[in-house]
């Protein structure tokens, strides 16, 4: 299972709405395995397919390294759809492998219900709260072409302008491979 380069802000695929997966073939199974390997290598807890250059509605989550979530099993969500969100919101500092070394507080619903398909394309539903809900919303947003930096206030957006330009121009050092061009895409 190779470690894939991670796309960074400014890469075109991160702004595309991901396409639906109609069948789970060997390419999708390999993509999922590579996504887990890539995410773990970069010390991430969630990764969307477009973050590794695949324009597919797939994301993986593994929050078992977080305190209090050690027994939470890794998840694969195909063609996800958030079907409900709580009115109660909570702010929490988020980061993103596609936006290295930048962390900002993002307000999100505390609880969600998400419907998705598993690797057998069987429909599943999860009610999630707290960290799991946050990670799922973050990764779901990726599949919609939304980055967490889109959800911060105007003052924070101004503060992020220079760091985001450095990332976009690949004038950064990270401990994992990143895409080499804004046009990078594998699937």
C-alpha positions in Angstrom: 0.0 0.0 0.0 1.7 3.1 -1.2 1.6 6.4 0.7 -0.1 8.9 -1.7 0.8 12.6 -2.0 -1.7 14.8 -0.3 -3.2 17.7 -2.3 -2.9 21.1 -0.7 -5.0 24.3 -0.8 -4.9 25.8 -4.2 -5.1 22.4 -5.9 -8.1 22.3 -8.2 -9.5 19.0 -7.1 -10.1 20.3 -3.6 -12.6 22.7 -5.0 -14.5 20.2 -7.1 -17.6 18.4 -5.8 -16.6 14.7 -5.7 -18.4 12.3 -8.0 -20.5 9.4 -6.7 -19.1 5.9 -6.5 -21.4 3.6 -8.5 -19.4 0.4 -7.9 -16.7 -0.7 -5.5 -14.1 -2.3 -7.7 -10.4 -3.2 -7.1 -9.5 0.5 -7.8 -11.8 1.8 -5.0 -10.6 -0.9 -2.5 -7.0 -0.1 -3.3 -7.8 3.7 -3.0 -9.3 3.1 0.5 -6.4 1.0 1.7 -3.9 3.6 0.4 -6.0 6.4 2.0 -5.7 4.7 5.4 -2.0 4.2 5.0 -1.5 7.9 3.8 -3.7 9.3 6.7 -1.8 7.3 9.4 1.6 8.2 7.9 0.6 11.9 8.2 -0.8 11.5 11.7 -4.3 12.4 10.5 -7.7 11.2 11.8 -9.7 11.7 8.7 -9.0 11.9 4.9 -11.2 12.5 1.9 -10.5 11.0 -1.5 -9.9 14.3 -3.2 -7.1 15.0 -0.6 -5.2 12.3 -2.4 -6.2 13.3 -5.9 -9.2 11.0 -6.4 -12.5 12.7 -7.4 -14.7 10.2 -5.6 -17.2 10.4 -2.8 -15.2 8.5 -0.2 -13.6 9.4 3.1 -11.9 7.5 5.9 -11.9 8.2 9.6 -9.8 6.8 12.4 -10.0 8.6 15.7 -8.8 5.7 17.8 -5.6 7.6 18.6 -7.6 10.4 20.3 -8.0 10.2 24.1 -11.3 8.7 25.0 -11.8 7.1 21.5 -9.4 4.2 21.7 -12.2 1.7 21.1 -13.6 3.5 18.1 -13.2 1.4 15.0 -11.9 3.0 11.7 -14.7 3.9 9.2 -15.0 4.0 5.5 -17.9 6.2 4.2 -18.8 6.0 0.5 -21.4 8.4 -1.0 -22.0 10.1 2.4 -24.9 12.4 3.0 -25.5 14.3 6.3 -29.2 13.9 6.9 -29.6 15.9 10.1 -27.6 18.3 12.3 -28.2 19.4 15.8 -29.1 23.0 16.5 -26.5 22.9 19.3 -23.1 24.0 17.9 -19.6 23.9 19.4 -16.4 25.6 18.5 -13.2 23.6 18.2 -9.8 24.1 16.7 -9.4 22.2 13.4 -6.5 21.5 11.3 -6.2 19.8 7.9 -3.5 17.7 6.1 -4.2 19.8 3.0 -3.5 23.0 5.0 -0.4 22.1 7.0 0.4 23.9 10.2 -2.7 26.0 10.2 -5.3 25.5 13.0 -8.4 27.7 13.6 -11.6 27.4 15.6 -14.6 26.3 13.5 -18.2 26.3 14.8 -20.0 23.2 13.8 -23.1 21.3 14.9 -22.4 19.1 17.9 -24.3 16.1 16.6 -25.1 14.8 13.1 -26.7 11.8 11.5 -24.9 10.7 8.4 -26.1 8.1 5.8 -23.5 6.4 3.6 -22.6 3.2 1.9 -20.1 0.7 3.1 -17.7 -1.2 0.8 -20.5 -3.6 -0.1 -22.6 -0.5 -1.1 -25.0 -1.3 1.6 -26.6 1.8 3.2 -25.6 2.5 6.8 -26.6 5.3 9.2 -24.5 6.7 12.0 -25.5 9.1 14.7 -22.3 10.9 15.7 -21.4 13.6 18.2 -18.4 15.5 19.5 -15.1 14.5 17.8 -16.5 11.9 15.5 -19.3 14.3 14.3 -16.7 17.0 13.7 -14.3 14.8 11.7 -17.1 13.5 9.6 -18.4 17.0 8.9 -14.8 18.2 8.0 -14.3 15.3 5.6 -17.8 15.6 4.1 -17.1 19.3 3.4 -14.0 18.2 1.5 -16.2 16.1 -0.8 -18.3 19.3 -1.4 -15.2 21.4 -2.3 -15.3 23.2 1.1 -12.2 23.7 3.3 -12.3 24.5 7.0 -10.8 27.9 6.2 -14.0 28.8 4.3 -15.9 28.6 7.6 -13.9 31.0 9.7 -14.7 34.7 10.2 -13.4 37.5 7.9 -10.6 38.6 10.2 -9.3 35.1 10.5 -9.5 34.7 6.7 -7.3 37.8 6.3 -4.8 36.4 8.8 -4.6 33.2 6.9 -4.0 34.8 3.5 -0.1 34.7 3.6 0.2 31.2 5.1 -2.3 29.8 2.6 -0.3 31.4 -0.3 2.9 29.8 1.0 1.1 26.4 1.1 -0.4 27.0 -2.4 3.0 27.8 -3.7 4.5 24.8 -1.9 6.9 26.9 0.1 6.4 24.7 3.2 8.0 21.8 4.8 5.9 18.8 5.9 6.6 15.4 7.1 4.5 13.7 4.4 4.5 13.9 0.6 2.3 16.5 -1.0 1.1 17.0 -4.6 3.5 18.5 -7.0 1.1 20.7 -9.0 -2.4 22.3 -8.7 -3.6 19.9 -11.4 -2.7 16.7 -9.6 -5.4 14.0 -9.9 -5.3 10.2 -9.9 -8.9 9.1 -10.3 
